[in-house]
Amino acid sequence: MTSKSLQLPPYLKALAVLSLLIVVVFILIVGKAILIPLALGAFFAVLFTPLSLFLEKYKFPRILSSIVSLVIMIGLVAGLLSFIVSNLLSFSTDFADVTVRITNLIQQIDQFTSSQFGFKQKLADQLDPDVLLNLLNKNSSNISSFAINAIGSLSSLILIPVFMFFFLLYRDHLVSVLISIFQDTDPGEVKGQTIRLRKVVLNYISGVGKVMVILALLNITAYSLIGVEHAIFFGVIGAILNIIPYVGPLIGALLPMSYALLTMDNLLSPLLILGAYQAIQVLEGNILTPKIVGSQVNLNAFITFLGLLLGASIWGVAGMILIIPILAILREIFDLSSSTKPFALLLGEELKSAPSKPTSDENSNS
């Protein structure tokens, strides 16, 4: 006696999918205080799994290898955060003589508009530089406070290391749980797919990390040659922001451009920074990312842009950072089953079909 599966009408299937999406989004919003550190802890655990495996190869106990990986991660993140915060807090002191530069800049704009277009706006007489200086100092402190609060919320300084430690410690146990869930599937296949997904995440994170290091070196070199102060800070920040597609690189270029406009005596420096940004982005988009990261992400531009909007609306900055690797993992998971392959095709790049060969009728007509 064969059992018949329940066949739902198409409109009920669409309603069920929509209801599931609403529930998932609701859970993501309500539980973001736990889910964001959980996701970041999982990514850090994947990134440091090779180190734990290396240590365990030399007879290190699992708990000791996890502790060593955790200590190294905390040291690296703490050093990076202290570097960023210390530079942000020092920006207010760089605006001490900015009133003179602002006055000179306004006079140059007046001279340019008067000579080129015949407009005599006399902006230097209408704008009080002291008011603008007070505004810059106030916003500088506000930006520093916002950055400190954002870093604290993203890091969740306690939960992320805790989740990372447990992911490293119980990684074999998690694989066993997956094998018990998919009882109808060969255990070796389930374990192989789990290792494959872990390698996808590891390759993506390590690839992005390599690209960030190269971009940081290129940015620092370009800004140093232009003569921008805090070239190391702006170069590192620009490389880190590059992890956010479209929006991140633009913000990473606007920061040194604005700083150079306010602290340097010429208008050429911001233009040189813009030119360096364009050249580095062309290099990154056409050579670095395709060669280093490869097809680990393989998401189409529309899904990437839509994912950024959804990630920002649900989880803020953390969502914009995490959404791309999460979508890449979902694409790999959807590609494992024939029933979910259409969703993988939706997320992935458009397949380039091979040019069709002319038929015999076409050959005869030609």
C-alpha positions as CSV (number, residue, x, y, z in Angstrom):
1,M,0.0,0.0,0.0
2,T,1.6,3.3,-1.2
3,S,1.1,6.5,0.8
4,K,0.2,9.5,-1.2
5,S,1.9,12.8,-0.5
6,L,-0.3,15.8,0.2
7,Q,-0.4,18.1,-2.9
8,L,-1.2,21.7,-2.1
9,P,-2.5,24.2,-4.6
10,P,0.1,26.7,-6.0
11,Y,-1.5,29.6,-4.1
12,L,-1.2,27.7,-0.8
13,K,2.4,26.9,-1.5
14,A,3.2,30.6,-2.1
15,L,1.3,31.5,1.0
16,A,3.3,28.9,3.0
17,V,6.6,30.3,1.7
18,L,5.6,33.8,2.4
19,S,4.5,32.9,6.0
20,L,7.8,31.1,6.5
21,L,9.8,34.2,5.3
22,I,7.8,36.4,7.7
23,V,8.5,34.1,10.6
24,V,12.2,33.9,9.8
25,V,12.5,37.7,9.5
26,F,10.6,38.2,12.8
27,I,13.0,35.7,14.5
28,L,16.1,37.5,13.1
29,I,14.8,40.9,14.3
30,V,13.8,39.8,17.8
31,G,16.8,37.5,18.4
32,K,19.5,39.7,16.8
33,A,21.2,40.2,20.2
34,I,22.0,36.5,20.2
35,L,22.0,35.7,16.5
36,I,24.6,38.3,15.5
37,P,27.2,37.1,18.0
38,L,26.3,33.5,17.1
39,A,27.0,34.1,13.4
40,L,30.2,36.0,14.1
41,G,31.4,33.3,16.5
42,A,30.7,30.7,13.9
43,F,32.7,32.5,11.2
44,F,35.6,33.0,13.6
45,A,35.4,29.3,14.5
46,V,35.6,28.3,10.8
47,L,38.5,30.7,10.3
48,F,40.5,29.3,13.2
49,T,39.6,25.6,12.6
50,P,42.8,25.0,10.5
51,L,44.9,26.3,13.4
52,S,43.1,24.0,15.9
53,L,43.5,21.0,13.5
54,F,47.2,21.9,13.2
55,L,47.7,22.0,17.0
56,E,45.7,18.7,17.5
57,K,47.9,17.1,14.9
58,Y,50.8,17.5,17.4
59,K,48.9,15.9,20.3
60,F,47.3,19.1,21.7
61,P,44.1,18.3,23.5
62,R,40.9,19.7,21.8
63,I,40.2,22.1,24.7
64,L,43.8,23.5,24.7
65,S,43.8,24.0,20.9
66,S,40.4,25.8,21.2
67,I,41.8,28.1,24.0
68,V,44.9,28.9,22.0
69,S,42.8,29.8,18.9
70,L,40.5,31.9,21.1
71,V,43.4,33.9,22.7
72,I,44.9,34.6,19.3
73,M,41.5,35.8,17.9
74,I,40.9,38.1,20.9
75,G,44.4,39.6,20.6
76,L,44.0,40.3,16.9
77,V,40.6,41.9,17.3
78,A,41.5,43.9,20.4
79,G,44.6,45.3,18.6
80,L,42.5,46.3,15.6
81,L,39.8,47.9,17.6
82,S,42.3,49.9,19.8
83,F,44.0,51.1,16.6
84,I,40.7,52.3,15.1
85,V,39.4,53.9,18.3
86,S,42.6,55.7,19.1
87,N,42.8,57.2,15.6
88,L,39.2,58.3,15.7
89,L,39.6,60.0,19.1
90,S,42.7,61.9,17.8
91,F,40.8,63.5,14.8
92,S,39.5,66.4,16.9
93,T,43.0,67.7,17.5
94,D,43.8,67.7,13.8
95,F,41.2,70.4,13.3
96,A,43.1,73.0,15.3
97,D,44.1,75.2,12.3
98,V,41.3,74.2,10.0
99,T,39.7,77.6,10.1
100,V,42.5,79.1,8.1
101,R,42.3,76.3,5.5
102,I,38.5,76.7,5.3
103,T,38.9,80.4,4.7
104,N,41.5,79.8,2.0
105,L,39.3,77.1,0.4
106,I,36.3,79.4,0.3
107,Q,38.4,82.2,-1.3
108,Q,39.7,79.8,-3.9
109,I,36.1,78.8,-4.7
110,D,35.1,82.5,-5.0
111,Q,38.0,83.2,-7.3
112,F,37.3,80.2,-9.5
113,T,33.5,80.9,-9.9
114,S,34.3,84.6,-10.5
115,S,36.9,84.0,-13.2
116,Q,35.2,81.1,-14.9
117,F,31.5,81.9,-14.6
118,G,31.4,85.5,-13.6
119,F,29.6,84.8,-10.3
120,K,30.6,86.8,-7.3
121,Q,29.0,85.0,-4.4
122,K,31.5,86.3,-1.7
123,L,31.1,83.1,0.3
124,A,34.0,84.1,2.5
125,D,32.0,87.0,3.9
126,Q,28.8,84.9,4.3
127,L,30.2,81.9,6.1
128,D,31.7,82.0,9.6
129,P,34.6,79.4,9.8
130,D,34.4,79.3,13.6
131,V,30.8,78.0,13.4
132,L,32.0,75.3,11.0
133,L,34.9,74.4,13.3
134,N,32.6,74.0,16.2
135,L,30.4,71.8,14.1
136,L,33.3,69.6,13.0
137,N,34.6,69.2,16.5
138,K,31.2,68.3,17.8
139,N,30.5,65.8,15.0
140,S,34.0,64.3,15.4
141,S,33.3,63.4,19.0
142,N,29.9,62.1,18.0
143,I,31.4,60.0,15.3
144,S,33.9,58.6,17.7
145,S,31.2,57.8,20.3
146,F,29.1,56.2,17.6
147,A,32.0,54.1,16.3
148,I,32.8,52.9,19.9
149,N,29.1,52.0,20.5
150,A,28.9,50.2,17.1
151,I,32.0,48.3,17.7
152,G,30.8,47.2,21.1
153,S,27.4,46.1,19.7
154,L,29.0,44.2,16.8
155,S,31.6,42.5,18.9
156,S,29.4,41.7,21.8
157,L,32.7,41.3,23.5
158,I,31.7,38.4,25.7
159,L,29.3,36.3,23.5
160,I,31.4,36.1,20.3
161,P,34.5,34.5,22.0
162,V,32.2,32.2,24.0
163,F,30.3,31.0,20.9
164,M,33.6,30.6,19.0
165,F,35.1,28.5,21.7
166,F,32.1,26.2,21.9
167,F,32.0,25.8,18.1
168,L,35.6,24.8,18.0
169,L,35.2,22.5,21.0
170,Y,32.1,20.7,19.8
171,R,32.6,20.7,16.0
172,D,32.7,16.9,15.8
173,H,29.6,16.7,17.9
174,L,27.8,19.1,15.6
175,V,28.6,16.9,12.6
176,S,27.3,13.8,14.5
177,V,24.0,15.7,15.1
178,L,23.7,16.4,11.4
179,I,24.3,12.8,10.6
180,S,21.6,11.7,13.0
181,I,19.2,14.3,11.5
182,F,19.8,13.0,7.9
183,Q,19.4,9.3,8.8
184,D,18.3,8.4,5.3
185,T,21.5,9.7,3.8
186,D,24.9,8.0,3.8
187,P,26.8,9.3,6.9
188,G,30.0,9.7,4.8
189,E,28.1,11.9,2.3
190,V,26.7,14.1,5.1
191,K,30.1,14.5,6.7
192,G,31.7,15.2,3.3
193,Q,29.1,17.9,2.5
194,T,29.6,19.4,6.0
195,I,33.4,19.6,5.3
196,R,32.7,21.1,1.9
197,L,30.5,23.8,3.3
198,R,33.1,24.6,6.0
199,K,35.7,24.9,3.2
200,V,33.5,27.2,1.2
201,V,33.2,29.5,4.2
202,L,36.9,29.2,5.0
203,N,38.0,29.9,1.5
204,Y,35.6,32.9,1.3
205,I,36.8,34.4,4.6
206,S,40.5,33.7,3.9
207,G,40.2,35.0,0.3
208,V,38.5,38.2,1.5
209,G,41.2,38.6,4.2
210,K,44.0,38.3,1.6
211,V,42.2,40.9,-0.6
212,M,41.9,43.2,2.4
213,V,45.6,43.0,3.2
214,I,46.5,43.8,-0.4
215,L,44.0,46.7,-0.6
216,A,45.4,48.0,2.7
217,L,48.9,48.1,1.4
218,L,47.8,49.7,-1.9
219,N,45.7,52.3,0.0
220,I,48.5,53.1,2.4
221,T,51.0,53.5,-0.4
222,A,48.8,55.8,-2.4
223,Y,47.8,58.0,0.5
224,S,51.4,58.3,1.7
225,L,52.5,59.4,-1.7
226,I,49.7,62.0,-1.8
227,G,50.8,63.2,1.6
228,V,47.6,62.4,3.6
229,E,48.1,62.2,7.4
230,H,46.9,59.0,9.1
231,A,47.5,57.2,5.8
232,I,47.8,53.9,7.6
233,F,44.4,54.4,9.4
234,F,42.6,55.4,6.2
235,G,44.2,52.6,4.2
236,V,43.2,50.0,6.8
237,I,39.7,51.4,7.2
238,G,39.2,51.4,3.4
239,A,40.3,47.8,3.1
240,I,38.0,46.7,6.0
241,L,35.0,48.6,4.5
242,N,35.6,46.8,1.2
243,I,33.9,43.8,2.7
244,I,30.6,45.6,2.2
245,P,29.9,45.6,-1.6
246,Y,29.2,48.8,-3.4
247,V,28.7,51.0,-0.3
248,G,31.9,50.1,1.7
249,P,34.5,51.1,-0.9
250,L,32.8,54.4,-1.5
251,I,32.7,55.3,2.2
252,G,36.3,54.2,2.4
253,A,37.3,56.8,-0.2
254,L,35.1,59.6,1.0
255,L,36.7,59.5,4.5
256,P,40.3,60.4,3.3
257,M,38.9,62.8,0.7
258,S,36.9,64.8,3.3
259,Y,39.9,64.8,5.7
260,A,42.3,66.0,2.9
261,L,39.8,68.7,1.9
262,L,39.7,70.1,5.5
263,T,43.3,69.7,6.5
264,M,45.4,70.2,3.3
265,D,46.0,73.5,1.6
266,N,45.2,72.4,-2.0
267,L,42.3,71.0,-3.8
268,L,44.4,68.6,-5.8
269,S,44.9,66.1,-3.0
270,P,41.2,65.1,-2.8
271,L,41.1,64.6,-6.6
272,L,44.3,62.5,-6.4
273,I,42.6,60.3,-3.7
274,L,39.6,59.9,-5.9
275,G,41.8,58.8,-8.8
276,A,43.7,56.4,-6.6
277,Y,40.4,55.0,-5.3
278,Q,39.2,54.4,-8.9
279,A,42.4,52.7,-10.0
280,I,42.5,50.4,-6.9
281,Q,38.8,49.5,-7.4
282,V,39.4,48.5,-11.0
283,L,42.4,46.4,-9.9
284,E,40.3,44.8,-7.1
285,G,37.2,44.1,-9.2
286,N,39.0,42.7,-12.2
287,I,42.1,41.0,-10.8
288,L,42.3,40.6,-7.0
289,T,38.8,39.3,-6.1
290,P,38.3,37.0,-9.2
291,K,41.8,35.5,-8.7
292,I,41.9,35.2,-4.9
293,V,38.3,34.8,-3.8
294,G,37.3,33.1,-7.1
295,S,33.7,31.7,-7.4
296,Q,33.3,31.1,-3.7
297,V,30.5,33.7,-3.5
298,N,29.1,33.6,-7.1
299,L,26.0,35.7,-6.2
300,N,24.4,37.8,-8.9
301,A,24.4,41.6,-8.5
302,F,20.7,41.9,-7.9
303,I,20.7,39.4,-5.0
304,T,23.8,41.0,-3.6
305,F,22.2,44.5,-3.6
306,L,18.9,43.2,-2.3
307,G,20.7,41.2,0.4
308,L,22.6,44.4,1.5
309,L,19.3,46.3,1.9
310,L,17.7,43.5,3.9
311,G,20.8,42.9,6.0
312,A,21.0,46.6,6.8
313,S,17.3,46.9,7.7
314,I,17.4,43.8,9.9
315,W,20.8,43.7,11.6
316,G,22.3,47.1,10.6
317,V,26.0,47.2,9.8
318,A,26.5,43.7,11.1
319,G,23.9,42.5,8.6
320,M,25.6,44.2,5.7
321,I,28.8,42.4,6.6
322,L,27.3,38.9,7.3
323,I,24.7,38.8,4.6
324,I,27.0,38.0,1.7
325,P,28.7,34.9,3.2
326,I,25.3,33.7,4.6
327,L,23.8,33.9,1.1
328,A,26.8,32.1,-0.3
329,I,26.3,29.3,2.2
330,L,22.6,29.1,1.4
331,R,23.4,28.8,-2.3
332,E,25.7,25.9,-1.6
333,I,23.1,24.2,0.6
334,F,20.3,24.7,-2.0
335,D,22.6,23.2,-4.6
336,L,22.8,19.9,-2.7
337,S,19.2,18.8,-3.4
338,S,17.4,18.7,-6.8
339,S,14.3,20.1,-5.1
340,T,16.1,23.2,-4.0
341,K,18.3,23.8,-7.1
342,P,16.0,26.5,-8.4
343,F,16.7,28.6,-5.3
344,A,20.4,28.1,-5.9
345,L,20.0,29.2,-9.5
346,L,18.1,32.3,-8.2
347,L,20.9,33.3,-5.9
348,G,23.8,32.5,-8.3
349,E,25.1,34.1,-11.4
350,E,23.3,33.7,-14.7
351,L,24.6,30.7,-16.6
352,K,26.2,31.5,-19.9
353,S,24.8,29.1,-22.5
354,A,27.0,27.9,-25.1
355,P,26.3,29.2,-28.7
356,S,24.0,26.9,-30.5
357,K,25.3,25.1,-33.5
358,P,23.5,25.7,-36.8
359,T,21.1,23.0,-37.8
360,S,21.3,21.0,-41.0
361,D,18.5,23.1,-42.4
362,E,20.4,26.3,-41.6
363,N,23.5,24.9,-43.3
364,S,21.6,24.0,-46.4
365,N,20.0,27.5,-46.6
366,S,23.3,29.2,-46.2
